[in-house]
Amino acid sequence: MTSIRQLHQQLVNKEKTAVEIATEFLARIEALEPQVKSFLHLTPDLALAQARKVDEKIARGESLHLLAGIPIALKDNLCTKGIPTTCASRILENFVPPYESTVTQKLRDLGAVIVGKTNLDEFAMGSSTENSGYHVTANPWDLSRVPGGSSGGSAAAVAAQECVVALGSDTGGSIRQPASFCGVVGLKPTYGLVSRFGLVAYASSLDQIGPFGRTVEDAAILLQAIAGYDPQDSTSLNLPIPDYSQFLKTSLKGLKIGVIKETFGEGLDQVVADAVNQALEQLKALGATIKEISCPRFRYGLPTYYIIAPSEASANLARYDGVKYGIREDADSLIDMYTKTRAQGFGAEVKRRIMLGTYTLSAGYYDAYYLKAQKVRTLIKEDFDRAFQSVDVLVSPTSPTTAFKAGEKTADPLSMYLSDLMTIPVNLAGLPGLSLPCGFDGQGLPIGLQLVGNVLREDQLFHVAHAYEQATDWHKRQPSFTN
């Protein structure tokens, strides 16, 4: 396993060049991609050009950012100038953005090496990456299973070490759930901490870009690089960004950790419950005080989300009509062209959510559904606010189960939606959430522990996660087929 800091030292000490590192990772991608299928588009020419620039900086004796020369993958709903951005949808299969998203521009400026764009559930709608319009990504721990979603490609690429770190987006758990399924670290930041400019919108009040890494430190370094105010995003928070690396401590003395009792019980696999309980014992041994916390409205997160998110998706996806960009189906009239283009371009899950959202926003149903869901959202946030009056960090399982087999839940959307049961309330409240490995089930599949922080308390999440990670060796394990 190679971390950002280890590769940085190799570059600074001139043990390896950035071009050598990029070439190694590109070769690994070429070897593993036929099985894993993490990527939709590979960018080897760009990666080597970026690596050469880093080597030139080293030759001139210039200082390097920690991310300079580090191979990184990007979820394919982040706009990249001159590189296809499809959102894994047929409707955008020929779309090449004329501009760069804020986060990807920041990474380019720091010298990161972009190896490709990763697969996802179409328009980030799904929990398994099976809703991609192109192919299904496999879980590196068991190729017959899903990597989670919607950022499954990014999680699988990090788990298979096809890149060092990756970016994903999280609307209802789309970073944390695949991080759990693939045994890596994934963080959804506080809403507004990271600019959404250039992120193709699914549900604008919930979407947030965040990092994947094999270690907590790698996730902290990547968040540090992409966080910060952006005048191009009206929801961006204008606040100073701390150095997250300074919070990576190993003692939890004085910290109070709350266990969300509503996340245990019916629907939770016993092996997941046992692993999380053992993790709590470990946190206690590190000096933390553990107490049970009730968030009574937590269970309403799922129905609330599936009214709010599709409603926002219905509005956001109205722009894909065959007029401005993407595919266009031939037709005799404008209305027929709209209809045919959307019928051909969108997959079943996207159509399902557009119809659901259009229905809940329609006259006569807006007050009964959408307005009611927004009120429940406020109550869920109030439960979290109350909890954080007595504890610093909240803990739950990340997902009720480990990775399920491909095809197992595709015929039952409701069963699929339950995969995000633990993660959705965090998005509704705009809070930061982090998933890290806390064990494996009997079939060798990773189990994720979710940490939830108060608004802008990513520092505490990194503190708790790093202390737990250093006291255990779950993060050192790697999928056997990739060795």
C-alpha positions, 0 to 999 in steps of 0.5 A, spaced: 500 500 500 502 506 497 500 513 501 500 520 498 506 521 503 510 515 501 510 517 494 511 524 496 518 522 499 520 518 493 519 524 489 523 529 493 528 524 495 529 522 487 528 515 488 522 515 483 520 520 478 513 522 477 513 519 470 515 513 473 509 513 478 504 515 473 507 509 468 506 504 474 499 506 475 497 506 468 500 499 467 496 497 473 489 500 471 491 496 464 492 490 467 486 490 472 480 494 468 478 488 464 476 485 471 474 491 475 471 496 470 472 502 475 473 507 469 469 510 464 475 514 460 482 513 461 487 519 460 494 516 460 496 522 455 494 527 460 497 523 466 504 523 463 504 530 461 502 532 468 507 528 471 512 531 466 511 538 469 512 535 476 519 532 474 520 539 471 519 542 477 523 537 481 529 539 476 528 546 478 529 545 485 522 548 486 517 545 492 512 540 491 505 540 494 503 533 497 499 532 491 504 533 486 505 527 482 500 523 485 495 519 481 488 521 482 481 518 479 475 523 478 468 521 478 465 522 471 460 527 474 465 532 475 466 537 469 473 536 466 475 541 460 476 537 454 475 530 457 468 527 456 464 527 462 458 523 461 455 522 468 455 514 466 448 516 462 447 515 454 444 522 454 451 525 455 455 520 451 458 525 446 459 531 451 466 534 452 465 540 457 468 547 455 470 548 462 473 545 468 470 544 475 473 548 481 475 542 485 478 539 478 482 545 477 485 546 484 487 539 483 491 540 476 494 547 479 497 543 485 500 538 480 496 532 481 496 526 476 489 525 473 489 518 470 481 517 468 474 518 470 470 513 474 464 509 473 457 511 477 450 510 477 447 514 472 447 521 474 449 519 481 442 515 482 443 508 485 447 504 490 450 499 486 453 502 480 449 497 476 445 503 474 451 506 469 449 506 462 455 503 460 457 497 464 457 495 472 463 496 476 466 490 480 468 490 487 475 488 488 474 484 494 469 479 490 468 480 483 461 477 483 459 483 488 457 490 487 462 496 489 456 500 492 454 507 489 453 511 486 461 513 487 462 505 486 468 506 480 472 511 485 471 507 491 473 500 487 479 504 483 482 506 490 481 499 493 484 496 487 490 501 487 489 503 480 490 510 483 492 513 490 486 517 492 479 519 488 474 524 488 466 522 489 460 525 490 455 524 496 447 526 495 445 520 500 451 516 502 454 515 495 461 516 498 460 513 504 456 506 502 461 504 497 467 506 501 464 501 506 463 496 501 470 497 498 474 497 505 476 504 504 476 511 507 470 516 504 468 522 507 462 527 505 464 534 508 459 539 511 454 542 505 458 548 502 465 546 505 467 544 498 465 548 491 459 544 487 461 548 481 462 544 475 459 538 479 453 535 474 447 536 479 442 531 481 439 534 488 442 541 489 441 541 496 444 535 498 450 534 493 457 534 496 464 532 493 468 528 497 475 524 498 476 517 498 483 514 500 486 508 503 488 511 509 485 517 513 491 521 512 490 521 505 483 523 505 485 529 510 490 531 505 485 531 499 480 534 503 485 540 504 486 541 497 479 541 495 475 545 500 474 552 501 470 558 498 468 559 491 464 565 488 462 561 483 458 557 488 452 561 491 452 555 497 459 555 498 462 557 505 467 563 506 471 560 512 478 559 513 480 551 512 484 548 517 490 544 516 486 537 517 493 533 518 494 536 525 488 533 528 491 526 526 492 524 533 492 517 537 489 518 543 481 520 544 482 522 551 476 527 553 472 525 547 465 523 548 462 519 542 454 517 541 452 511 538 445 512 535 441 507 537 436 507 532 441 505 527 441 498 531 436 493 530 431 490 525 434 490 518 442 490 520 446 484 519 448 481 525 456 481 523 455 488 521 453 490 528 458 485 532 464 489 528 461 496 530 460 494 537 467 491 537 470 498 534 466 502 540 470 497 545 476 499 541 474 507 541 473 506 549 480 503 550 483 509 546 480 514 551 473 516 549 467 516 553 461 512 549 454 513 550 447 511 547 444 517 543 437 517 541 435 521 534 428 519 534 426 522 527 432 518 524 428 513 521 424 518 517 430 520 513 429 515 507 422 517 505 424 524 506 430 523 502 426 520 496 421 526 496 426 531 496 432 528 492 427 526 486 424 533 486 430 536 485 432 531 480 426 533 476 428 540 476 435 539 474 434 534 469 429 538 465 435 541 461 437 534 458 432 535 452 436 534 446 437 542 444 443 544 448 448 538 449 448 531 449 444 526 444 439 528 440 434 523 437 431 525 430 423 527 430 418 530 426 416 535 432 420 539 437 415 535 443 417 528 439 424 530 439 424 532 447 420 525 448 424 521 444 431 524 446 429 523 454 426 516 452 433 513 449 438 517 453 435 516 460 436 509 464 430 506 468 432 509 475 433 516 472 426 516 469 423 513 475 426 518 480 424 524 475 417 521 475 417 521 482 419 528 483 415 531 478 409 528 481 411 530 488 412 537 485 405 537 481 399 542 483 395 538 489 401 534 491 406 539 493 404 541 500 402 534 501 409 531 500 414 536 498 413 541 503 411 536 509 418 532 507 422 539 508 419 540 515 421 533 517 428 534 514 428 540 519 426 535 525 431 530 523 436 536 523 434 538 530 435 531 533 442 531 531 443 538 534 440 535 540 445 530 540 451 534 539 449 538 545 452 532 549 457 528 545 462 530 540 461 525 534 456 520 533 457 513 530 453 508 527 454 502 521 455 505 514 451 500 511 446 495 514 449 489 510 456 488 506 456 488 499 451 484 495 451 480 489 450 484 482 443 483 480 441 481 487 437 487 488 436 490 481 428 488 480 427 491 487 428 498 488 425 499 495 430 494 497 436 497 494 434 504 497 435 501 504 442 500 503 442 508 504 438 507 510 444 510 515 447 515 511 441 519 508 439 523 514 447 526 515 445 529 508 439 531 510 442 535 516 448 538 511 453 534 516 460 531 515 460 523 515 466 519 514 466 511 513 472 507 515 473 499 515 472 496 522 472 489 520 470 483 515 464 478 514 465 471 514 466 471 506 472 476 507 467 482 505 469 489 508 464 492 514 464 500 514 464 504 521 460 511 520 462 517 524 458 523 524 460 530 526 457 537 527 457 542 522 464 543 520 467 539 525 471 534 520 477 535 524 474 531 530 472 526 524 479 525 522 481 525 529 477 519 531 478 515 525 485 516 525 486 514 532 481 508 531 485 506 524 492 506 527 490 502 533 487 496 528 490 493 521 483 493 517 486 498 512 492 494 511 488 488 508 488 488 500 484 484 495 487 478 494 486 478 486 490 485 485 496 482 488 
